[in-house]
Amino acid sequence: MTKKAIDRIQKMEERFDSLERMVCVLEEALQEEGGIREHFAVLQDYMDSGQWLKDYEADEKGNIPKEIKRGVLSQDALYDLLTEAREILQKING
């Protein structure tokens, strides 16, 4: 077997392994699609309801303990995540 053939087979094997991992991840995500929709809906409602703003303001006033994880109170992070999730759900729905 030539070096060229060996190199080609190794490169294709890398792509095979990569695609196999991607397919597994997508299969798992599709199985959890209902969970994705539910989490998306709950977080969207939280942001739209006014409760998010109240929690954000409480945090700004120092009323939320600093040891509490509160990434959800980052307006940009929550908005960006919801936007990404919406786009993914649209792709799933075709």
Contact map, one row per residue, 1 for C-alpha under 8 A:
1110110000000000000000000000000000000000000000000000000000000000000000000000000000000000000000
1111110000000000000000000000000000000000000000000000000000000000000000000000000000000000000000
1111111000000000000000000000000000000000000000000000000000000000000000000000000000000000000000
0111111100000000000000000000000000000000000000000000000000000000000000000000000000000000000000
1111111110000000000000000000000000000000000000000000000000000000000000000000000000000000000000
1111111111000000000000000000000000000000000000000000000000000000000000000000000000000000000000
0011111111100000000000000000000000000000000000000000000000000000000000000000000000000000000000
0001111111110000000000000000000000000000000000000000000000000000000000000000000000000000000000
0000111111111000000000000000000000000000000000000000000000000000000000000000000000000000000000
0000011111111100000000000000000000000000000000000000000000000000000000000000000000000000000000
0000001111111110000000000000000000000000000000000000000000000000000000000000000000000000000000
0000000111111111000000000000000000000000000000000000000000000000000000000000000000000000000000
0000000011111111100000000000000000000000000000000000000000000000000000000000000000000000000000
0000000001111111110000000000000000000000000000000000000000000000000000000000000000000000000000
0000000000111111111000000000000000000000000000000000000000000000000000000000000000000000000000
0000000000011111111100000000000000000000000000000000000000000000000000000000000000000000000000
0000000000001111111110000000000000000000000000000000000000000000000000000000000000000000000000
0000000000000111111111000000000000000000000000000000000000000000000000000000000000000000000000
0000000000000011111111100000000000000000000000000000000000000000000000000000000000000000000000
0000000000000001111111110000000000000000000000000000000000000000000000000000000000000000000000
0000000000000000111111111000000000000000000000000000000000000000000000000000000000000000000000
0000000000000000011111111100000000000000000000000000000000000000000000000000000000000000000000
0000000000000000001111111110000000000000000000000000000000000000000000000000000000000000000000
0000000000000000000111111111000000000000000000000000000000000000000000000000000000000000000000
0000000000000000000011111111100000000000000000000000000000000000000000000000000000000000000000
0000000000000000000001111111110000000000000000000000000000000000000000000000000000000000000000
0000000000000000000000111111111000000000000000000000000000000000000000000000000000000000000000
0000000000000000000000011111111100000000000000000000000000000000000000000000000000000000000000
0000000000000000000000001111111110000000000000000000000000000000000000000000000000000000000000
0000000000000000000000000111111110000000000000000000000000000000000000000000000000000000000000
0000000000000000000000000011111111000000000000000000000000000000000000000000000000000000000000
0000000000000000000000000001111111110000000000000000000000000000000000000000000000000000000000
0000000000000000000000000000111111111000000000000000000000000000000000000000000000000000000000
0000000000000000000000000000001111111100000000000000000000000000000000000000000000000000000000
0000000000000000000000000000000111111110000000000000000000000000000000000000000000000000000000
0000000000000000000000000000000111111111000000000000000000000000000000000000000000001000000000
0000000000000000000000000000000011111111100000000000000000000000000000000000000000000000100000
0000000000000000000000000000000001111111110000000000000000000000000000000000000000000000000000
0000000000000000000000000000000000111111111000000000000000000000000000000000000000000000000000
0000000000000000000000000000000000011111111100000000000000000000000000000000000001001100000000
0000000000000000000000000000000000001111111110000000000000000000000000000000000000000000000000
0000000000000000000000000000000000000111111111000000000000000000000000000000000000000000000000
0000000000000000000000000000000000000011111111100000000000000000000000000000000001000000000000
0000000000000000000000000000000000000001111111110000000000000000000000000000000001000000000000
0000000000000000000000000000000000000000111111111000000000000000000000000000000000000000000000
0000000000000000000000000000000000000000011111111111000000000000000000000000000000000000000000
0000000000000000000000000000000000000000001111111111100000000000000000000000000000000000000000
0000000000000000000000000000000000000000000111111111000000000000000000000000000000000000000000
0000000000000000000000000000000000000000000011111111000000000000000000000000000000000000000000
0000000000000000000000000000000000000000000001111111110000000000000000000000000000000000000000
0000000000000000000000000000000000000000000001111111111000000000000000000000000000000000000000
0000000000000000000000000000000000000000000001111111111100000000000000001000000000000000000000
0000000000000000000000000000000000000000000000100111111110000000000000000000000000000000000000
0000000000000000000000000000000000000000000000000111111111000000000000000000000000000000000000
0000000000000000000000000000000000000000000000000011111111100000000000001000000000000000000000
0000000000000000000000000000000000000000000000000001111111110000000000001000000000000000000000
0000000000000000000000000000000000000000000000000000111111111000000000000000000000000000000000
0000000000000000000000000000000000000000000000000000011111111111000000000000000000000000000000
0000000000000000000000000000000000000000000000000000001111111111000000000000000000000000000000
0000000000000000000000000000000000000000000000000000000111111110000000000000000000000000000000
0000000000000000000000000000000000000000000000000000000011111110000000000000000000000000000000
0000000000000000000000000000000000000000000000000000000001111111100000000000000000000000000000
0000000000000000000000000000000000000000000000000000000001111111100000000000000000000000000000
0000000000000000000000000000000000000000000000000000000001100111110100000000000000000000000000
0000000000000000000000000000000000000000000000000000000000000111111100000000000000000000000000
0000000000000000000000000000000000000000000000000000000000000001111110000000000000000000000000
0000000000000000000000000000000000000000000000000000000000000000111110000000000000000000000000
0000000000000000000000000000000000000000000000000000000000000001111111000000000000000000000000
0000000000000000000000000000000000000000000000000000000000000000011111100000000000000000000000
0000000000000000000000000000000000000000000000000000000000000000000111111100000000000000000000
0000000000000000000000000000000000000000000000000000000000000000000011111100110000000000000000
0000000000000000000000000000000000000000000000000000000000000000000001111110110000000000000000
0000000000000000000000000000000000000000000000000001001100000000000001111110010000000000000000
0000000000000000000000000000000000000000000000000000000000000000000001111111110000000000000000
0000000000000000000000000000000000000000000000000000000000000000000000011111111000000000000000
0000000000000000000000000000000000000000000000000000000000000000000000000111111100000000000000
0000000000000000000000000000000000000000000000000000000000000000000000110111111110000000000000
0000000000000000000000000000000000000000000000000000000000000000000000111111111111000000000000
0000000000000000000000000000000000000000000000000000000000000000000000000011111111100000000000
0000000000000000000000000000000000000000000000000000000000000000000000000001111111110000000000
0000000000000000000000000000000000000000000000000000000000000000000000000000111111111000000000
0000000000000000000000000000000000000001001100000000000000000000000000000000011111111100000000
0000000000000000000000000000000000000000000000000000000000000000000000000000001111111110000000
0000000000000000000000000000000000000000000000000000000000000000000000000000000111111111000000
0000000000000000000000000000000000010001000000000000000000000000000000000000000011111111100000
0000000000000000000000000000000000000001000000000000000000000000000000000000000001111111110000
0000000000000000000000000000000000000000000000000000000000000000000000000000000000111111111000
0000000000000000000000000000000000000000000000000000000000000000000000000000000000011111111100
0000000000000000000000000000000000001000000000000000000000000000000000000000000000001111111110
0000000000000000000000000000000000000000000000000000000000000000000000000000000000000111111111
0000000000000000000000000000000000000000000000000000000000000000000000000000000000000011111111
0000000000000000000000000000000000000000000000000000000000000000000000000000000000000001111111
0000000000000000000000000000000000000000000000000000000000000000000000000000000000000000111111
0000000000000000000000000000000000000000000000000000000000000000000000000000000000000000011111
